[in-house]
Amino acid sequence: MAILSTLPMSTLKFSESVTSPSKAPVQSRCSPILTPLAYFLGRYLVIPAYFGDITIAGQHHLPEAGPVILAPTHRARWDSIMLPLAAGRPATSRDLRFMVTADEVRGIQGWFIRRLGGFPVNVRRPTIASLRYGIDLLIAGEMLVIYPEGGIRREDRVHPLKPGLGRLAVQAEAAQAQLNVQVLPVDIHYGEAYPSWRCPVQITIGDPIAVRHYLNGDDSPDALKAGAKELTADLQTRLTTLVNSRQNAA
């Protein structure tokens, strides 16, 4: 799953149409054959063959059920192999659903991505159906992965977050009463800016953020926009704290 690269989600707008029924389904599923095989190969062959010491902390924060958005720092394409190891089947018996750019989901690569739980969004012209699909997955209690910084950032610091993750989270929470979406900040750190053979990896999963606290009983567009902005700011603080704590402990 190293080919997966999620989008910044900066184009999601607040409107009633996002929470209306989708006009066309986004084809994506976790294949009962390919997904376990991918997890097995990643966990027992690819990762141990390439990387050195791997440290994972904070897995007790991962819910065993319910809607979750993992919000990791994005340091390399390896992130999309590391996250399933840290938060997927080996840790929670759950599959991760990656939101990916439409350009990634083409040809044979796209065929595999769709069957490994990835689903596309066109960042230049996002469709209501694809955005609604992300909300539907949360309502169904799935675990989504969205990189809030956007693209890959090699520097060991948290860059300003894109607003899309917060917007999607509050839209989903507002769409169904007592849904209880949780956002978990995740710090992924490699021993080198460009991970090379046998470099160490450190992954830290932070405390969950309950999205319901950002609705305040008001689901108007202005209230949702304000709640999403506050959620994004808090997520930025949580991610920065995780990174600073690791750096200070080094």
VOPAGU-2260 file (C-alpha; in pm, 1 decimal, decimal comma):
REM VOPAGU-2260
SITE   aa  ch    i         X         Y         Z
SITE  MET   A    0       0,0       0,0       0,0
SITE  ALA   A    1     299,2     229,9     -39,7
SITE  ILE   A    2     139,9     358,1    -357,7
SITE  LEU   A    3    -134,4     527,5    -162,4
SITE  SER   A    4    -112,2     901,1    -106,5
SITE  THR   A    5    -407,0    1083,8      43,2
SITE  LEU   A    6    -522,9    1426,5     -60,8
SITE  PRO   A    7    -528,3    1747,1     144,0
SITE  MET   A    8    -907,9    1775,9     146,0
SITE  SER   A    9    -880,1    2152,9     119,1
SITE  THR   A   10   -1160,3    2188,5    -132,6
SITE  LEU   A   11   -1454,1    2054,3      67,4
SITE  LYS   A   12   -1721,9    2321,3     101,4
SITE  PHE   A   13   -2005,9    2348,2     349,1
SITE  SER   A   14   -2339,2    2300,3     180,6
SITE  GLU   A   15   -2654,7    2100,9     219,0
SITE  SER   A   16   -2568,4    1906,4     -94,5
SITE  VAL   A   17   -2275,6    1731,7      72,7
SITE  THR   A   18   -2507,4    1554,5     313,4
SITE  SER   A   19   -2766,4    1470,4      48,2
SITE  PRO   A   20   -2778,7    1123,3    -107,2
SITE  SER   A   21   -2499,5    1045,8    -350,6
SITE  LYS   A   22   -2589,2    1047,1    -717,7
SITE  ALA   A   23   -2338,3     771,8    -795,4
SITE  PRO   A   24   -2153,3     531,5    -567,4
SITE  VAL   A   25   -1774,9     546,2    -538,4
SITE  GLN   A   26   -1652,1     194,4    -603,9
SITE  SER   A   27   -1423,9      84,7    -320,6
SITE  ARG   A   28   -1404,5    -211,2     -86,9
SITE  CYS   A   29   -1164,6    -410,8     122,6
SITE  SER   A   30   -1116,1    -736,0     -67,1
SITE  PRO   A   31   -1140,0   -1040,3     162,1
SITE  ILE   A   32    -844,5   -1188,3     -27,6
SITE  LEU   A   33    -620,0    -898,0    -128,0
SITE  THR   A   34    -648,3    -695,0     191,9
SITE  PRO   A   35    -531,3    -969,1     432,5
SITE  LEU   A   36    -255,1   -1057,2     185,4
SITE  ALA   A   37    -138,2    -694,1     170,7
SITE  TYR   A   38    -132,8    -670,5     550,1
SITE  PHE   A   39      61,5    -997,0     575,1
SITE  LEU   A   40     322,0    -897,4     317,2
SITE  GLY   A   41     363,9    -550,8     464,9
SITE  ARG   A   42     390,8    -668,6     823,5
SITE  TYR   A   43     612,0    -975,7     780,0
SITE  LEU   A   44     807,9    -913,2     461,3
SITE  VAL   A   45     828,4    -555,6     328,2
SITE  ILE   A   46     860,5    -357,8     652,1
SITE  PRO   A   47    1102,6    -586,3     844,2
SITE  ALA   A   48    1315,9    -635,2     531,1
SITE  TYR   A   49    1358,5    -262,5     469,3
SITE  PHE   A   50    1344,2     -83,4     804,6
SITE  GLY   A   51    1540,4    -108,4    1126,8
SITE  ASP   A   52    1387,0     -61,2    1469,6
SITE  ILE   A   53    1016,4      26,3    1464,6
SITE  THR   A   54     862,3     180,0    1775,3
SITE  ILE   A   55     485,4     222,5    1805,3
SITE  ALA   A   56     328,7     403,0    2102,5
SITE  GLY   A   57     -24,5     503,9    2194,2
SITE  GLN   A   58    -211,0     210,5    2039,8
SITE  HIS   A   59    -434,5     202,0    2347,5
SITE  HIS   A   60    -597,4     519,6    2210,2
SITE  LEU   A   61    -730,0     331,5    1906,3
SITE  PRO   A   62   -1102,1     249,5    1935,4
SITE  GLU   A   63   -1200,1    -106,9    1851,3
SITE  ALA   A   64   -1523,1      16,1    1691,8
SITE  GLY   A   65   -1691,4     335,5    1575,0
SITE  PRO   A   66   -1603,5     609,1    1325,3
SITE  VAL   A   67   -1242,5     723,9    1335,4
SITE  ILE   A   68   -1026,3     958,9    1131,2
SITE  LEU   A   69    -653,4     901,8    1161,3
SITE  ALA   A   70    -472,6    1232,7    1108,3
SITE  PRO   A   71    -103,4    1156,0    1058,3
SITE  THR   A   72     191,9    1369,3     968,1
SITE  HIS   A   73     296,5    1286,6     612,2
SITE  ARG   A   74     670,3    1228,2     573,1
SITE  ALA   A   75     702,5     963,9     299,9
SITE  ARG   A   76     503,8     729,4      78,3
SITE  TRP   A   77     597,7     461,8     328,9
SITE  ASP   A   78     341,2     618,0     564,2
SITE  SER   A   79      60,3     426,5     394,9
SITE  ILE   A   80     231,6      97,1     475,0
SITE  MET   A   81     325,2     198,9     829,9
SITE  LEU   A   82     -24,1     311,2     929,3
SITE  PRO   A   83    -191,2     -27,4     869,1
SITE  LEU   A   84      80,7    -185,2    1082,8
SITE  ALA   A   85      26,8      63,6    1365,7
SITE  ALA   A   86    -351,8     104,4    1353,9
SITE  GLY   A   87    -494,6    -156,6    1117,2
SITE  ARG   A   88    -555,6    -529,1    1152,0
SITE  PRO   A   89    -253,6    -612,2    1371,5
SITE  ALA   A   90    -364,3    -355,3    1631,9
SITE  THR   A   91    -743,1    -327,4    1601,8
SITE  SER   A   92    -859,0    -600,8    1361,0
SITE  ARG   A   93    -990,7    -316,2    1146,3
SITE  ASP   A   94    -915,1    -216,3     787,6
SITE  LEU   A   95    -811,5     139,5     704,0
SITE  ARG   A   96    -990,9     335,6     431,9
SITE  PHE   A   97    -756,0     575,2     254,9
SITE  MET   A   98    -885,1     880,1      69,3
SITE  VAL   A   99    -662,5     917,7    -237,8
SITE  THR   A  100    -629,9    1155,3    -529,8
SITE  ALA   A  101    -815,4    1053,3    -844,5
SITE  ASP   A  102    -485,1    1050,5   -1036,6
SITE  GLU   A  103    -364,2     761,7    -819,0
SITE  VAL   A  104    -666,0     544,4    -894,9
SITE  ARG   A  105    -594,1     458,2   -1256,6
SITE  GLY   A  106    -499,5     143,1   -1442,6
SITE  ILE   A  107    -378,5    -163,8   -1257,2
SITE  GLN   A  108    -263,6      50,4    -963,3
SITE  GLY   A  109    -614,6     190,9    -927,5
SITE  TRP   A  110    -762,0    -158,3    -943,8
SITE  PHE   A  111    -554,3    -262,4    -643,6
SITE  ILE   A  112    -611,6      61,5    -450,4
SITE  ARG   A  113    -989,4      29,4    -475,6
SITE  ARG   A  114    -973,5    -328,9    -348,3
SITE  LEU   A  115    -748,7    -232,4     -60,0
SITE  GLY   A  116   -1002,6      17,0      72,9
SITE  GLY   A  117    -884,3     330,4    -106,0
SITE  PHE   A  118   -1136,4     561,4    -269,7
SITE  PRO   A  119   -1069,2     857,3    -501,1
SITE  VAL   A  120   -1147,7    1226,6    -483,3
SITE  ASN   A  121   -1064,7    1468,7    -763,1
SITE  VAL   A  122    -891,4    1751,5    -577,9
SITE  ARG   A  123    -935,8    1988,7    -870,3
SITE  ARG   A  124   -1307,5    1919,0    -918,0
SITE  PRO   A  125   -1436,9    1716,1    -620,8
SITE  THR   A  126   -1775,0    1554,2    -675,8
SITE  ILE   A  127   -2056,1    1542,8    -423,9
SITE  ALA   A  128   -2063,3    1164,3    -456,0
SITE  SER   A  129   -1699,1    1119,1    -354,1
SITE  LEU   A  130   -1722,6    1361,0     -61,8
SITE  ARG   A  131   -2046,7    1203,3      52,2
SITE  TYR   A  132   -1878,8     863,1      32,8
SITE  GLY   A  133   -1630,5     968,5     301,1
SITE  ILE   A  134   -1918,2    1076,3     524,8
SITE  ASP   A  135   -2100,7     748,9     455,4
SITE  LEU   A  136   -1793,6     550,6     560,4
SITE  LEU   A  137   -1779,5     736,6     891,3
SITE  ILE   A  138   -2151,2     679,9     948,1
SITE  ALA   A  139   -2084,3     310,3     884,5
SITE  GLY   A  140   -1822,6     315,7    1162,2
SITE  GLU   A  141   -1513,2     288,3     941,0
SITE  MET   A  142   -1159,7     411,5    1010,6
SITE  LEU   A  143   -1046,3     672,1     755,3
SITE  VAL   A  144    -697,9     807,5     689,9
SITE  ILE   A  145    -657,9    1171,3     585,0
SITE  TYR   A  146    -322,1    1349,0     591,7
SITE  PRO   A  147    -413,8    1695,4     724,3
SITE  GLU   A  148     -90,0    1863,1     610,4
SITE  GLY   A  149    -167,3    1771,9     251,8
SITE  GLY   A  150     131,5    1643,4      55,5
SITE  ILE   A  151     453,6    1490,3     183,6
SITE  ARG   A  152     658,9    1722,4     407,3
SITE  ARG   A  153    1017,3    1620,9     476,7
SITE  GLU   A  154    1083,5    1870,4     756,9
SITE  ASP   A  155    1039,0    1741,1    1111,3
SITE  ARG   A  156     772,0    1989,8    1208,8
SITE  VAL   A  157     396,8    2025,1    1167,9
SITE  HIS   A  158     298,7    2240,9     872,4
SITE  PRO   A  159     -27,0    2440,6     866,0
SITE  LEU   A  160    -318,0    2199,7     832,8
SITE  LYS   A  161    -564,7    2202,0     546,7
SITE  PRO   A  162    -928,3    2263,0     651,5
SITE  GLY   A  163   -1085,7    1965,3     475,1
SITE  LEU   A  164   -1043,0    1703,5     747,7
SITE  GLY   A  165   -1220,0    1918,6    1005,3
SITE  ARG   A  166   -1498,7    1999,5     761,4
SITE  LEU   A  167   -1558,5    1636,0     673,9
SITE  ALA   A  168   -1554,4    1534,9    1040,5
SITE  VAL   A  169   -1814,5    1789,0    1154,0
SITE  GLN   A  170   -2030,7    1722,7     847,2
SITE  ALA   A  171   -2039,7    1353,3     936,7
SITE  GLU   A  172   -2109,7    1423,7    1303,4
SITE  ALA   A  173   -2393,9    1657,1    1210,7
SITE  ALA   A  174   -2540,4    1405,6     965,6
SITE  GLN   A  175   -2630,6    1152,0    1235,3
SITE  ALA   A  176   -2710,3    1205,7    1601,7
SITE  GLN   A  177   -2466,0    1054,4    1853,1
SITE  LEU   A  178   -2232,4     932,4    1580,7
SITE  ASN   A  179   -1926,9    1012,4    1796,5
SITE  VAL   A  180   -1658,5    1060,7    1531,9
SITE  GLN   A  181   -1309,5    1061,3    1681,5
SITE  VAL   A  182    -999,0    1217,7    1527,8
SITE  LEU   A  183    -664,1    1073,9    1631,4
SITE  PRO   A  184    -340,8    1269,9    1569,0
SITE  VAL   A  185     -50,4    1048,6    1463,5
SITE  ASP   A  186     318,6    1141,0    1449,4
SITE  ILE   A  187     520,8     936,8    1198,2
SITE  HIS   A  188     896,7     990,9    1216,0
SITE  TYR   A  189    1176,8     825,2    1020,4
SITE  GLY   A  190    1541,1     834,4    1115,2
SITE  GLU   A  191    1611,2    1010,3     784,7
SITE  ALA   A  192    1417,6    1266,4     583,6
SITE  TYR   A  193    1429,6    1026,0     287,8
SITE  PRO   A  194    1392,4     682,8     452,3
SITE  SER   A  195    1669,9     448,8     344,3
SITE  TRP   A  196    1740,4      85,4     415,3
SITE  ARG   A  197    1744,9      -5,7     787,3
SITE  CYS   A  198    1653,6     342,1     910,7
SITE  PRO   A  199    1442,8     344,4    1231,0
SITE  VAL   A  200    1077,9     444,8    1248,7
SITE  GLN   A  201     881,5     590,4    1538,2
SITE  ILE   A  202     500,8     616,3    1535,5
SITE  THR   A  203     303,9     781,0    1814,5
SITE  ILE   A  204     -75,4     784,5    1833,1
SITE  GLY   A  205    -218,2    1066,4    2041,9
SITE  ASP   A  206    -533,3    1113,5    2246,9
SITE  PRO   A  207    -856,4    1108,8    2043,5
SITE  ILE   A  208   -1047,4    1429,4    1976,6
SITE  ALA   A  209   -1426,5    1394,5    2007,5
SITE  VAL   A  210   -1585,0    1581,7    1715,1
SITE  ARG   A  211   -1921,6    1618,7    1891,0
SITE  HIS   A  212   -1771,5    1887,7    2113,7
SITE  TYR   A  213   -1736,9    2116,1    1810,9
SITE  LEU   A  214   -2104,1    2120,1    1712,2
SITE  ASN   A  215   -2254,0    2294,4    2016,2
SITE  GLY   A  216   -2603,2    2180,4    1921,2
SITE  ASP   A  217   -2606,7    2394,2    1605,7
SITE  ASP   A  218   -2581,8    2237,8    1261,2
SITE  SER   A  219   -2618,6    2554,8    1054,9
SITE  PRO   A  220   -2349,6    2607,0     784,5
SITE  ASP   A  221   -2190,4    2892,2     979,1
SITE  ALA   A  222   -2179,1    2688,0    1299,5
SITE  LEU   A  223   -2028,6    2386,7    1122,5
SITE  LYS   A  224   -1768,1    2607,2     958,0
SITE  ALA   A  225   -1673,3    2758,3    1293,4
SITE  GLY   A  226   -1660,9    2414,4    1456,5
SITE  ALA   A  227   -1439,8    2278,3    1179,6
SITE  LYS   A  228   -1201,7    2572,2    1214,7
SITE  GLU   A  229   -1174,3    2514,3    1589,5
SITE  LEU   A  230   -1121,3    2141,8    1538,0
SITE  THR   A  231    -845,1    2208,6    1284,9
SITE  ALA   A  232    -670,9    2443,6    1529,0
SITE  ASP   A  233    -689,5    2188,2    1809,8
SITE  LEU   A  234    -559,3    1913,0    1583,0
SITE  GLN   A  235    -267,0    2135,8    1484,4
SITE  THR   A  236    -186,3    2182,7    1854,9
SITE  ARG   A  237    -212,6    1809,8    1928,7
SITE  LEU   A  238      13,7    1712,6    1639,5
SITE  THR   A  239     267,9    1979,0    1733,8
SITE  THR   A  240     270,3    1852,5    2092,3
SITE  LEU   A  241     336,3    1495,3    1974,8
SITE  VAL   A  242     626,4    1606,6    1754,8
SITE  ASN   A  243     776,8    1834,7    2022,2
SITE  SER   A  244     750,9    1564,3    2288,6
SITE  ARG   A  245     939,4    1317,2    2068,1
SITE  GLN   A  246    1206,7    1572,2    1981,8
SITE  ASN   A  247    1254,9    1667,2    2347,4
SITE  ALA   A  248    1287,0    1300,6    2448,5
SITE  ALA   A  249    1553,6    1231,1    2186,2
